[in-house]
Amino acid sequence: MDVDKLMAYQNMVQKSLRNEEQIDRKIELMTIINHLTFGPKNIVQKEQIILEAMSHGFSEKEVDHILQALIKENIIYESSPGFIKKR
């Protein structure tokens, strides 16, 4: 096996691991959102999500990035400015 093929394989494995890690973080953040939402409306303040996630080792930037990804994937949405609702 030549070096180029080995490097390509290593890059593919690293990319796969990064993708799995991102999925794990999304699941972890959704778990936090599920714990924070209650009542018939399932609404939670974005700031409350950020504070709780930061206590679980997330950075504010990471939370913001994941929330945007979840909105883009149509899993959650911003029902009104500063409030997140599950679909």
Long-range contacts (C-beta under 8 A, 24 or more apart in sequence): 25-58, 25-62, 25-66, 26-66, 26-69, 26-70, 28-56, 29-53, 29-58, 29-63, 29-66, 29-67, 29-70, 30-70, 30-75, 32-56, 33-76, 33-84, 33-86, 34-86, 37-85, 37-86, 41-85, 42-85, 42-86, 43-79, 43-83, 43-84, 43-85, 44-83, 44-84, 44-85, 45-82, 45-83, 45-84, 46-78, 46-82, 46-83, 46-84, 47-82, 49-84
